[in-house]
């Protein structure tokens, strides 16, 4: 059902213009992520990702025209204006620097800003980097202080409680969905993570029954229905078509970007359906001519901070009828080797540093398009989608990438 509050609560943040330049991702870098990285501070963590991205692109800092630094609430890292500290440390002196901050979507927003900076013709080569050291302070305190005690009360009590409300509403509307489906997603993610050298949480012997017997975090979500917290960073190098094509290097072409913000606690908000994600997805699909995403996409990296969200986000991405995404799971369609693998990397359920998380989705799709994903490579992948979400479950981003510069279906 269409939300009657659609027009006043949805904001289109990102859009495409026909005269924009084509942009390619020519390098990516991720850090080793752990629950605690005591060996580095925030700038050192960011530099680790930057060095890997530059090495991947076969570029040096002298080739970079501008830097965009992404970082979640300053309280997570315990320092104000972290972009100034980071930019100097990673080698970005005398370069234009901008900071993005959009909560959990900050990594994706940083990547999208890089796309804008290049596609607009402002710069030829842009470095984007985003991350957090979540062990510097209390993540929950940071989240609790960010949200209004009135309009953001569910999140002020903790993300698991807010998403548990989302899960309960989804299960109420679609009674075929059970906690066992959540456990199946948890197992799939942690086993995929075994092929990802950057993942934090790897559980080779995990089973559905094991997850079903864990204690509840907040009914109906159990312990491993939630993502871990990690210290980590991610970086990418973006270039114009002309610069990218001059160099015989692997690349992934950004074909479409979209970002939509919903309202928060307006009275008739349907928590079981992400109307903002639907709008973001349809906006991106229209840009490239996708009419059947289940058939036309080859791989998805989804921001699944909780198991239930793979089902809800699949609905929003128009992969199926509302409430039928559990069938994709049961039929193995979203598993490695299936028609449309979701999160070959293990996803956010296996690695979550908040600041880097949504950019990692973009970087992982780029690796798939470059055929550099190693053991998590999806054979024959030529079109991929990276998704991000954040805020009070109201920010959604979509980026579509392809192996070839010109995309046709």
C-alpha positions, -999 to 999 in steps of 0.1 A, spaced: 0 0 0 13 35 -8 23 55 23 0 85 25 29 105 40 52 97 10 54 132 -5 61 150 27 85 125 43 107 113 14 135 134 1 154 126 -31 190 135 -22 210 123 -52 200 123 -88 216 117 -122 221 142 -151 226 132 -186 256 155 -191 276 141 -162 309 124 -170 312 86 -167 332 76 -135 352 44 -128 365 30 -95 401 21 -103 413 11 -68 400 -2 -35 415 -8 -1 402 -23 31 419 -27 64 422 -58 85 392 -55 108 390 -67 143 368 -61 173 397 -41 187 426 -27 166 449 -17 195 479 -14 171 466 18 154 448 50 160 421 64 137 444 82 112 467 52 110 437 30 104 426 53 76 461 54 61 462 16 60 431 16 37 444 45 16 477 29 10 460 -3 -2 437 17 -25 465 36 -40 485 4 -45 454 -12 -61 451 17 -85 489 19 -92 488 56 -82 506 79 -58 493 108 -38 506 133 -64 480 118 -87 451 127 -64 431 159 -69 409 159 -38 400 138 -8 367 131 9 368 117 44 338 99 59 333 94 96 303 87 118 295 107 150 327 122 165 319 106 198 326 71 183 363 81 179 365 107 207 379 135 186 363 166 170 367 173 132 385 140 125 389 148 88 415 174 97 435 149 117 431 121 91 438 142 59 471 154 73 481 119 85 473 101 52 494 125 32 467 148 19 485 181 26 476 210 2 447 191 -13 410 200 -11 394 180 17 357 176 25 340 156 53 308 136 49 286 124 78 253 106 73 253 81 101 254 45 91 253 55 54 284 77 57 306 53 38 282 51 9 276 89 10 314 94 9 316 72 -22 287 90 -38 303 124 -31 335 111 -49 313 102 -78 297 136 -78 331 154 -76 344 135 -106 313 132 -127 307 169 -124 341 177 -140 354 194 -108 382 168 -104 397 140 -125 409 118 -96 394 117 -62 403 96 -31 375 87 -7 381 71 26 358 63 55 360 44 88 357 43 126 376 30 156 345 20 176 366 8 205 376 44 214 343 49 233 308 35 239 289 30 206 256 27 224 262 60 243 270 77 211 238 64 195 217 73 225 229 109 226 225 114 189 188 106 188 160 127 202 145 111 234 111 118 219 112 112 182 141 87 183 132 69 214 134 34 199 170 39 188 179 57 220 172 24 237 195 5 214 197 -5 177 187 -42 185 155 -31 202 146 -8 173 152 -35 147 134 -60 168 103 -38 165 109 -38 127 112 -76 128 80 -81 149 60 -60 125 74 -79 95 66 -113 110 31 -100 119 24 -90 83 40 -121 68 35 -150 93 53 -174 69 85 -157 80 100 -173 111 131 -170 133 145 -200 115 148 -178 84 168 -153 104 191 -181 115 195 -193 79 207 -159 69 231 -157 98 246 -191 88 249 -180 52 267 -148 61 292 -163 85 301 -191 61 306 -166 32 328 -146 55 352 -175 56 363 -165 21 368 -129 30 402 -120 45 388 -87 59 359 -101 78 358 -99 116 333 -127 124 341 -161 109 322 -192 121 330 -222 100 310 -247 121 279 -225 127 246 -242 121 209 -231 121 201 -250 152 231 -234 170 218 -200 162 183 -209 172 194 -219 206 213 -187 214 199 -162 240 177 -133 228 190 -98 224 155 -85 219 127 -108 208 127 -121 181 164 -113 175 191 -136 190 227 -130 196 240 -138 162 211 -121 144 232 -89 150 264 -76 135 296 -73 154 314 -40 161 347 -36 144 376 -12 140 381 -7 103 384 16 73 378 15 35 391 36 7 385 39 -31 400 59 -60 376 73 -85 386 86 -120 371 101 -151 365 79 -181 394 96 -199 419 91 -170 407 55 -164 408 44 -200 443 58 -204 456 32 -180 453 -5 -187 441 -14 -152 410 -33 -139 381 -9 -132 345 -9 -122 321 16 -139 296 34 -117 264 34 -137 239 49 -113 237 63 -78 207 72 -57 200 82 -21 166 87 -4 158 98 31 125 89 47 110 105 78 115 91 112 86 86 136 56 100 116 24 82 128 17 59 100 52 48 91 54 12 80 85 -2 97 81 -35 78 86 -20 44 115 4 34 96 29 12 128 50 9 148 20 -3 121 12 -29 123 48 -42 161 47 -42 162 14 -60 136 24 -86 155 57 -92 188 38 -98 171 11 -119 155 38 -142 189 53 -148 203 21 -164 171 4 -177 167 -23 -151 132 -36 -151 137 -71 -135 165 -68 -109 163 -105 -99 172 -114 -135 194 -84 -145 216 -81 -114 244 -106 -108 255 -98 -72 243 -76 -44 262 -63 -14 236 -53 11 238 -34 44 224 -62 66 232 -51 102 206 -77 114 195 -109 97 159 -99 93 170 -69 72 181 -91 43 145 -101 39 131 -66 43 157 -49 21 151 -76 -6 115 -65 -7 126 -29 -10 150 -37 -38 121 -52 -58 136 -87 -59 102 -102 -52 67 -95 -40 64 -80 -6 69 -106 21 81 -133 -3 119 -128 1 121 -158 24 114 -179 -7 146 -166 -23 164 -177 8 148 -212 9 154 -218 -28 191 -209 -25 188 -180 -50 207 -156 -27 234 -181 -18 268 -184 -34 262 -204 -66 226 -191 -67 210 -168 -93 216 -137 -73 241 -140 -44 237 -115 -16 267 -106 4 295 -130 -9 317 -111 15 297 -121 46 281 -87 47 277 -64 77 267 -94 98 304 -104 96 321 -70 97 308 -36 109 328 -5 117 299 18 109 320 45 92 335 21 66 306 -4 64 285 12 35 317 20 15 328 -16 19 296 -26 1 306 -4 -28 342 -16 -28 332 -53 -27 310 -48 -58 340 -31 -75 361 -61 -67 335 -84 -82 334 -63 -114 372 -63 -115 373 -100 -110 395 -94 -79 372 -109 -52 393 -140 -47 374 -170 -32 343 -149 -29 341 -141 -66 308 -146 -83 315 -163 -116 304 -142 -146 293 -112 -126 289 -81 -148 264 -60 -130 263 -54 -92 244 -34 -66 257 -19 -34 233 -8 -7 236 13 24 213 23 52 216 44 83 201 69 106 168 59 122 164 32 95 155 60 71 186 67 50 191 44 20 216 45 -8 220 25 -40 250 23 -63 250 2 -95 283 -8 -110 292 -28 -141 322 -46 -156 318 -29 -190 316 9 -195 285 7 -216 256 -12 -200 227 -27 -219 201 -54 -212 
